[in-house]
Amino acid sequence: MEEFKEWSNDNKKAKSVRGGAISSLVWTLTILIYLLLSFWTGAWYITWILFLVAVCIEAVVTLVFRIRELR
């Protein structure tokens, strides 16, 4: 029984680390693209919309990974 609990905890930690890594990647790319586009175009007033798009992308990616975990 102890082995199962240990395996279960390790499995949960691995999923948490994977989710955190994906989230970090999405937000790092979002900030990079935001800064590049904003400096390149000078359109600071509209490029902030990228952050709204990033929230949607992160939600979709999280949903996909949760669906895959349930299978």
Jmol script that loads the backbone (N, CA, C; Angstrom):
load data "model"
ATOM      1  N   MET A   1       0.820  -1.188   0.000  1.00  0.00           N
ATOM      2  CA  MET A   1       0.000   0.000   0.000  1.00  0.00           C
ATOM      3  C   MET A   1       0.867   1.256   0.000  1.00  0.00           C
ATOM      4  N   GLU A   2       1.932   1.252   0.749  1.00  0.00           N
ATOM      5  CA  GLU A   2       2.826   2.408   0.820  1.00  0.00           C
ATOM      6  C   GLU A   2       3.454   2.704  -0.541  1.00  0.00           C
ATOM      7  N   GLU A   3       3.773   1.652  -1.268  1.00  0.00           N
ATOM      8  CA  GLU A   3       4.380   1.835  -2.591  1.00  0.00           C
ATOM      9  C   GLU A   3       3.416   2.537  -3.532  1.00  0.00           C
ATOM     10  N   PHE A   4       2.134   2.183  -3.453  1.00  0.00           N
ATOM     11  CA  PHE A   4       1.133   2.814  -4.305  1.00  0.00           C
ATOM     12  C   PHE A   4       0.993   4.293  -3.965  1.00  0.00           C
ATOM     13  N   LYS A   5       0.963   4.609  -2.681  1.00  0.00           N
ATOM     14  CA  LYS A   5       0.851   6.009  -2.267  1.00  0.00           C
ATOM     15  C   LYS A   5       2.049   6.812  -2.765  1.00  0.00           C
ATOM     16  N   GLU A   6       3.219   6.228  -2.659  1.00  0.00           N
ATOM     17  CA  GLU A   6       4.428   6.906  -3.129  1.00  0.00           C
ATOM     18  C   GLU A   6       4.378   7.106  -4.638  1.00  0.00           C
ATOM     19  N   TRP A   7       3.954   6.071  -5.362  1.00  0.00           N
ATOM     20  CA  TRP A   7       3.838   6.167  -6.822  1.00  0.00           C
ATOM     21  C   TRP A   7       2.816   7.224  -7.209  1.00  0.00           C
ATOM     22  N   SER A   8       1.686   7.255  -6.502  1.00  0.00           N
ATOM     23  CA  SER A   8       0.626   8.221  -6.783  1.00  0.00           C
ATOM     24  C   SER A   8       1.116   9.648  -6.554  1.00  0.00           C
ATOM     25  N   ASN A   9       1.829   9.877  -5.468  1.00  0.00           N
ATOM     26  CA  ASN A   9       2.364  11.214  -5.181  1.00  0.00           C
ATOM     27  C   ASN A   9       3.383  11.640  -6.225  1.00  0.00           C
ATOM     28  N   ASP A  10       4.253  10.715  -6.636  1.00  0.00           N
ATOM     29  CA  ASP A  10       5.245  11.025  -7.667  1.00  0.00           C
ATOM     30  C   ASP A  10       4.570  11.357  -8.989  1.00  0.00           C
ATOM     31  N   ASN A  11       3.508  10.638  -9.311  1.00  0.00           N
ATOM     32  CA  ASN A  11       2.781  10.867 -10.552  1.00  0.00           C
ATOM     33  C   ASN A  11       2.127  12.249 -10.545  1.00  0.00           C
ATOM     34  N   LYS A  12       1.539  12.633  -9.420  1.00  0.00           N
ATOM     35  CA  LYS A  12       0.909  13.950  -9.301  1.00  0.00           C
ATOM     36  C   LYS A  12       1.945  15.065  -9.415  1.00  0.00           C
ATOM     37  N   LYS A  13       3.109  14.863  -8.809  1.00  0.00           N
ATOM     38  CA  LYS A  13       4.169  15.868  -8.881  1.00  0.00           C
ATOM     39  C   LYS A  13       4.657  16.040 -10.310  1.00  0.00           C
ATOM     40  N   ALA A  14       4.787  14.948 -11.049  1.00  0.00           N
ATOM     41  CA  ALA A  14       5.247  15.014 -12.439  1.00  0.00           C
ATOM     42  C   ALA A  14       4.254  15.786 -13.294  1.00  0.00           C
ATOM     43  N   LYS A  15       2.960  15.564 -13.076  1.00  0.00           N
ATOM     44  CA  LYS A  15       1.934  16.282 -13.836  1.00  0.00           C
ATOM     45  C   LYS A  15       1.963  17.769 -13.495  1.00  0.00           C
ATOM     46  N   SER A  16       2.182  18.080 -12.222  1.00  0.00           N
ATOM     47  CA  SER A  16       2.237  19.469 -11.790  1.00  0.00           C
ATOM     48  C   SER A  16       3.439  20.185 -12.406  1.00  0.00           C
ATOM     49  N   VAL A  17       4.566  19.516 -12.442  1.00  0.00           N
ATOM     50  CA  VAL A  17       5.776  20.104 -13.026  1.00  0.00           C
ATOM     51  C   VAL A  17       5.573  20.333 -14.515  1.00  0.00           C
ATOM     52  N   ARG A  18       4.967  19.362 -15.202  1.00  0.00           N
ATOM     53  CA  ARG A  18       4.723  19.484 -16.636  1.00  0.00           C
ATOM     54  C   ARG A  18       3.795  20.667 -16.921  1.00  0.00           C
ATOM     55  N   GLY A  19       2.727  20.800 -16.134  1.00  0.00           N
ATOM     56  CA  GLY A  19       1.791  21.901 -16.316  1.00  0.00           C
ATOM     57  C   GLY A  19       2.445  23.250 -16.068  1.00  0.00           C
ATOM     58  N   GLY A  20       3.292  23.313 -15.050  1.00  0.00           N
ATOM     59  CA  GLY A  20       4.002  24.555 -14.755  1.00  0.00           C
ATOM     60  C   GLY A  20       4.978  24.929 -15.847  1.00  0.00           C
ATOM     61  N   ALA A  21       5.626  23.927 -16.420  1.00  0.00           N
ATOM     62  CA  ALA A  21       6.580  24.187 -17.499  1.00  0.00           C
ATOM     63  C   ALA A  21       5.866  24.709 -18.738  1.00  0.00           C
ATOM     64  N   ILE A  22       4.718  24.132 -19.042  1.00  0.00           N
ATOM     65  CA  ILE A  22       3.959  24.576 -20.213  1.00  0.00           C
ATOM     66  C   ILE A  22       3.453  25.996 -20.002  1.00  0.00           C
ATOM     67  N   SER A  23       2.947  26.278 -18.819  1.00  0.00           N
ATOM     68  CA  SER A  23       2.468  27.622 -18.508  1.00  0.00           C
ATOM     69  C   SER A  23       3.597  28.642 -18.606  1.00  0.00           C
ATOM     70  N   SER A  24       4.751  28.304 -18.090  1.00  0.00           N
ATOM     71  CA  SER A  24       5.905  29.205 -18.168  1.00  0.00           C
ATOM     72  C   SER A  24       6.305  29.462 -19.609  1.00  0.00           C
ATOM     73  N   LEU A  25       6.276  28.427 -20.421  1.00  0.00           N
ATOM     74  CA  LEU A  25       6.621  28.572 -21.829  1.00  0.00           C
ATOM     75  C   LEU A  25       5.636  29.489 -22.550  1.00  0.00           C
ATOM     76  N   VAL A  26       4.346  29.283 -22.308  1.00  0.00           N
ATOM     77  CA  VAL A  26       3.320  30.116 -22.953  1.00  0.00           C
ATOM     78  C   VAL A  26       3.511  31.580 -22.579  1.00  0.00           C
ATOM     79  N   TRP A  27       3.729  31.865 -21.303  1.00  0.00           N
ATOM     80  CA  TRP A  27       3.839  33.255 -20.875  1.00  0.00           C
ATOM     81  C   TRP A  27       5.165  33.895 -21.281  1.00  0.00           C
ATOM     82  N   THR A  28       6.222  33.119 -21.320  1.00  0.00           N
ATOM     83  CA  THR A  28       7.500  33.656 -21.793  1.00  0.00           C
ATOM     84  C   THR A  28       7.403  34.034 -23.264  1.00  0.00           C
ATOM     85  N   LEU A  29       6.820  33.154 -24.062  1.00  0.00           N
ATOM     86  CA  LEU A  29       6.643  33.454 -25.489  1.00  0.00           C
ATOM     87  C   LEU A  29       5.704  34.641 -25.694  1.00  0.00           C
ATOM     88  N   THR A  30       4.669  34.720 -24.878  1.00  0.00           N
ATOM     89  CA  THR A  30       3.722  35.831 -24.990  1.00  0.00           C
ATOM     90  C   THR A  30       4.418  37.167 -24.740  1.00  0.00           C
ATOM     91  N   ILE A  31       5.198  37.244 -23.686  1.00  0.00           N
ATOM     92  CA  ILE A  31       5.904  38.493 -23.372  1.00  0.00           C
ATOM     93  C   ILE A  31       6.916  38.831 -24.456  1.00  0.00           C
ATOM     94  N   LEU A  32       7.628  37.825 -24.942  1.00  0.00           N
ATOM     95  CA  LEU A  32       8.604  38.047 -26.006  1.00  0.00           C
ATOM     96  C   LEU A  32       7.928  38.584 -27.267  1.00  0.00           C
ATOM     97  N   ILE A  33       6.847  37.943 -27.680  1.00  0.00           N
ATOM     98  CA  ILE A  33       6.122  38.389 -28.877  1.00  0.00           C
ATOM     99  C   ILE A  33       5.537  39.781 -28.661  1.00  0.00           C
ATOM    100  N   TYR A  34       4.987  40.028 -27.470  1.00  0.00           N
ATOM    101  CA  TYR A  34       4.422  41.339 -27.156  1.00  0.00           C
ATOM    102  C   TYR A  34       5.468  42.446 -27.278  1.00  0.00           C
ATOM    103  N   LEU A  35       6.617  42.227 -26.670  1.00  0.00           N
ATOM    104  CA  LEU A  35       7.661  43.251 -26.725  1.00  0.00           C
ATOM    105  C   LEU A  35       8.182  43.451 -28.145  1.00  0.00           C
ATOM    106  N   LEU A  36       8.414  42.353 -28.852  1.00  0.00           N
ATOM    107  CA  LEU A  36       8.900  42.468 -30.231  1.00  0.00           C
ATOM    108  C   LEU A  36       7.908  43.220 -31.112  1.00  0.00           C
ATOM    109  N   LEU A  37       6.644  42.829 -31.056  1.00  0.00           N
ATOM    110  CA  LEU A  37       5.630  43.498 -31.876  1.00  0.00           C
ATOM    111  C   LEU A  37       5.448  44.957 -31.475  1.00  0.00           C
ATOM    112  N   SER A  38       5.443  45.218 -30.183  1.00  0.00           N
ATOM    113  CA  SER A  38       5.213  46.584 -29.712  1.00  0.00           C
ATOM    114  C   SER A  38       6.352  47.521 -30.098  1.00  0.00           C
ATOM    115  N   PHE A  39       7.593  47.067 -29.931  1.00  0.00           N
ATOM    116  CA  PHE A  39       8.718  47.914 -30.324  1.00  0.00           C
ATOM    117  C   PHE A  39       8.796  48.061 -31.841  1.00  0.00           C
ATOM    118  N   TRP A  40       8.502  46.979 -32.551  1.00  0.00           N
ATOM    119  CA  TRP A  40       8.611  46.995 -34.013  1.00  0.00           C
ATOM    120  C   TRP A  40       7.546  47.886 -34.644  1.00  0.00           C
ATOM    121  N   THR A  41       6.297  47.787 -34.148  1.00  0.00           N
ATOM    122  CA  THR A  41       5.201  48.541 -34.755  1.00  0.00           C
ATOM    123  C   THR A  41       4.919  49.858 -34.043  1.00  0.00           C
ATOM    124  N   GLY A  42       5.288  49.952 -32.774  1.00  0.00           N
ATOM    125  CA  GLY A  42       4.971  51.145 -32.002  1.00  0.00           C
ATOM    126  C   GLY A  42       3.501  51.202 -31.606  1.00  0.00           C
ATOM    127  N   ALA A  43       2.791  50.097 -31.810  1.00  0.00           N
ATOM    128  CA  ALA A  43       1.352  50.050 -31.539  1.00  0.00           C
ATOM    129  C   ALA A  43       1.084  49.490 -30.144  1.00  0.00           C
ATOM    130  N   TRP A  44       1.614  50.162 -29.143  1.00  0.00           N
ATOM    131  CA  TRP A  44       1.465  49.698 -27.767  1.00  0.00           C
ATOM    132  C   TRP A  44       0.001  49.683 -27.344  1.00  0.00           C
ATOM    133  N   TYR A  45      -0.804  50.531 -27.930  1.00  0.00           N
ATOM    134  CA  TYR A  45      -2.203  50.661 -27.545  1.00  0.00           C
ATOM    135  C   TYR A  45      -3.049  49.457 -27.950  1.00  0.00           C
ATOM    136  N   ILE A  46      -2.578  48.629 -28.873  1.00  0.00           N
ATOM    137  CA  ILE A  46      -3.379  47.499 -29.336  1.00  0.00           C
ATOM    138  C   ILE A  46      -2.708  46.147 -29.085  1.00  0.00           C
ATOM    139  N   THR A  47      -1.394  46.118 -28.962  1.00  0.00           N
ATOM    140  CA  THR A  47      -0.706  44.831 -28.839  1.00  0.00           C
ATOM    141  C   THR A  47      -0.940  44.148 -27.495  1.00  0.00           C
ATOM    142  N   TRP A  48      -1.497  44.849 -26.525  1.00  0.00           N
ATOM    143  CA  TRP A  48      -1.809  44.232 -25.236  1.00  0.00           C
ATOM    144  C   TRP A  48      -2.842  43.125 -25.389  1.00  0.00           C
ATOM    145  N   ILE A  49      -3.563  43.123 -26.505  1.00  0.00           N
ATOM    146  CA  ILE A  49      -4.568  42.087 -26.764  1.00  0.00           C
ATOM    147  C   ILE A  49      -3.914  40.705 -26.824  1.00  0.00           C
ATOM    148  N   LEU A  50      -2.615  40.664 -27.103  1.00  0.00           N
ATOM    149  CA  LEU A  50      -1.896  39.384 -27.102  1.00  0.00           C
ATOM    150  C   LEU A  50      -2.038  38.662 -25.764  1.00  0.00           C
ATOM    151  N   PHE A  51      -2.126  39.401 -24.682  1.00  0.00           N
ATOM    152  CA  PHE A  51      -2.264  38.772 -23.372  1.00  0.00           C
ATOM    153  C   PHE A  51      -3.618  38.075 -23.234  1.00  0.00           C
ATOM    154  N   LEU A  52      -4.657  38.641 -23.834  1.00  0.00           N
ATOM    155  CA  LEU A  52      -5.962  37.980 -23.826  1.00  0.00           C
ATOM    156  C   LEU A  52      -5.919  36.694 -24.648  1.00  0.00           C
ATOM    157  N   VAL A  53      -5.221  36.754 -25.771  1.00  0.00           N
ATOM    158  CA  VAL A  53      -5.059  35.565 -26.609  1.00  0.00           C
ATOM    159  C   VAL A  53      -4.271  34.498 -25.854  1.00  0.00           C
ATOM    160  N   ALA A  54      -3.254  34.913 -25.125  1.00  0.00           N
ATOM    161  CA  ALA A  54      -2.430  33.964 -24.366  1.00  0.00           C
ATOM    162  C   ALA A  54      -3.242  33.260 -23.284  1.00  0.00           C
ATOM    163  N   VAL A  55      -4.150  33.965 -22.650  1.00  0.00           N
ATOM    164  CA  VAL A  55      -5.010  33.339 -21.642  1.00  0.00           C
ATOM    165  C   VAL A  55      -5.839  32.234 -22.287  1.00  0.00           C
ATOM    166  N   CYS A  56      -6.384  32.516 -23.462  1.00  0.00           N
ATOM    167  CA  CYS A  56      -7.172  31.508 -24.179  1.00  0.00           C
ATOM    168  C   CYS A  56      -6.311  30.320 -24.587  1.00  0.00           C
ATOM    169  N   ILE A  57      -5.123  30.592 -25.085  1.00  0.00           N
ATOM    170  CA  ILE A  57      -4.219  29.509 -25.492  1.00  0.00           C
ATOM    171  C   ILE A  57      -3.855  28.640 -24.294  1.00  0.00           C
ATOM    172  N   GLU A  58      -3.544  29.266 -23.175  1.00  0.00           N
ATOM    173  CA  GLU A  58      -3.184  28.497 -21.985  1.00  0.00           C
ATOM    174  C   GLU A  58      -4.354  27.640 -21.510  1.00  0.00           C
ATOM    175  N   ALA A  59      -5.567  28.179 -21.575  1.00  0.00           N
ATOM    176  CA  ALA A  59      -6.741  27.410 -21.162  1.00  0.00           C
ATOM    177  C   ALA A  59      -6.953  26.200 -22.065  1.00  0.00           C
ATOM    178  N   VAL A  60      -6.779  26.387 -23.367  1.00  0.00           N
ATOM    179  CA  VAL A  60      -6.943  25.276 -24.310  1.00  0.00           C
ATOM    180  C   VAL A  60      -5.876  24.211 -24.079  1.00  0.00           C
ATOM    181  N   VAL A  61      -4.637  24.626 -23.913  1.00  0.00           N
ATOM    182  CA  VAL A  61      -3.546  23.671 -23.690  1.00  0.00           C
ATOM    183  C   VAL A  61      -3.771  22.907 -22.385  1.00  0.00           C
ATOM    184  N   THR A  62      -4.182  23.598 -21.338  1.00  0.00           N
ATOM    185  CA  THR A  62      -4.467  22.940 -20.063  1.00  0.00           C
ATOM    186  C   THR A  62      -5.604  21.941 -20.212  1.00  0.00           C
ATOM    187  N   LEU A  63      -6.640  22.323 -20.935  1.00  0.00           N
ATOM    188  CA  LEU A  63      -7.770  21.431 -21.164  1.00  0.00           C
ATOM    189  C   LEU A  63      -7.343  20.183 -21.926  1.00  0.00           C
ATOM    190  N   VAL A  64      -6.534  20.351 -22.945  1.00  0.00           N
ATOM    191  CA  VAL A  64      -6.055  19.212 -23.729  1.00  0.00           C
ATOM    192  C   VAL A  64      -5.262  18.252 -22.849  1.00  0.00           C
ATOM    193  N   PHE A  65      -4.382  18.771 -22.028  1.00  0.00           N
ATOM    194  CA  PHE A  65      -3.585  17.901 -21.163  1.00  0.00           C
ATOM    195  C   PHE A  65      -4.438  17.205 -20.109  1.00  0.00           C
ATOM    196  N   ARG A  66      -5.442  17.876 -19.590  1.00  0.00           N
ATOM    197  CA  ARG A  66      -6.322  17.225 -18.607  1.00  0.00           C
ATOM    198  C   ARG A  66      -7.148  16.123 -19.257  1.00  0.00           C
ATOM    199  N   ILE A  67      -7.604  16.347 -20.474  1.00  0.00           N
ATOM    200  CA  ILE A  67      -8.352  15.311 -21.193  1.00  0.00           C
ATOM    201  C   ILE A  67      -7.459  14.110 -21.453  1.00  0.00           C
ATOM    202  N   ARG A  68      -6.214  14.357 -21.831  1.00  0.00           N
ATOM    203  CA  ARG A  68      -5.275  13.256 -22.074  1.00  0.00           C
ATOM    204  C   ARG A  68      -4.989  12.474 -20.797  1.00  0.00           C
ATOM    205  N   GLU A  69      -4.961  13.149 -19.661  1.00  0.00           N
ATOM    206  CA  GLU A  69      -4.711  12.474 -18.385  1.00  0.00           C
ATOM    207  C   GLU A  69      -5.863  11.556 -18.002  1.00  0.00           C
ATOM    208  N   LEU A  70      -7.076  11.931 -18.370  1.00  0.00           N
ATOM    209  CA  LEU A  70      -8.243  11.130 -18.008  1.00  0.00           C
ATOM    210  C   LEU A  70      -8.347   9.852 -18.833  1.00  0.00           C
ATOM    211  N   ARG A  71      -7.699   9.814 -19.957  1.00  0.00           N
ATOM    212  CA  ARG A  71      -7.764   8.621 -20.822  1.00  0.00           C
ATOM    213  C   ARG A  71      -6.824   7.567 -20.383  1.00  0.00           C
TER     214      ARG A  71
END
end "model"
wireframe off; spacefill off
backbone 0.3
color backbone group
